[in-house]
Amino acid sequence: MGGVSTADRAERVPKQDRSRATRQRLLEAAVACLAEHGWAGSTVSAVAERAGVSRGAAQHHFPTREDLFTAAVEYVAEERSGALRALFPEGAATDDRRAVVAALVDLYTGPLFRAALHLWVAASDEEQLRGRVTELEARVGRETHRIAVDLLGADESRPGVRETVQGLLDMARGLGLANLLTDDAGRRERVVAQWADLLDGALG
């Protein structure tokens, strides 16, 4: 009496699953649109079409464009954090610093970073996005630094080590920016090798 029947529960779960799947598709489509077309070309209609859902369904999940892309900011931040944690599942320092440097650089030259860059540009002009983007980027930056320290086996109690690790991440970000305009994989490989040698000397 007044309870939810088994049939009702069975019907509700698939609807919830479908709703989550639709939301996921919209977020993935929003990130892809940003990476390919930038903020100006990433409308709710364009995202809905790419996700294979109606504009009405998109607005059911995200009533405004700002709602959609604020959620996309969070999604990109989570995906980048997940990609970081997946670099070396054990999370322990490795003797192959070149592999660590190359993996970190790869994070800054892929589609997630490209989408994040478009969000940064959009946030510089969109008040609704700016605070959220700034907050999430700070969080991702802290996590990236912490994971880099762990993977490199860096002792930040030693003078200059923290700045050395941050310099590596700043360099990786710069390579990601350069990669927006041209594929400089060859130059990037040489830079990675040089930075690995520098880290071996600086970190011991």
Secondary structure, 3 states (H helix, E strand, C coil): CCCCCHHHHHHHHHHHHHHHHHHHHHHHHHHHHHHHHCCCCCCHHHHHHHHCCCHHHHHHHCCCHHHHHHHHHHHHHHHHHHHHHHCCCCCCCCCCHHHHHHHHHHHCCCHHHHHHHHHHHHHHHCHHHHHHHHHHHHHHHHHHHHHHHHHHCCCCCCCCHHHHHHHHHHHHHHHHHHCCCCCCHHHHHHHHHHHHHHHHHHHC
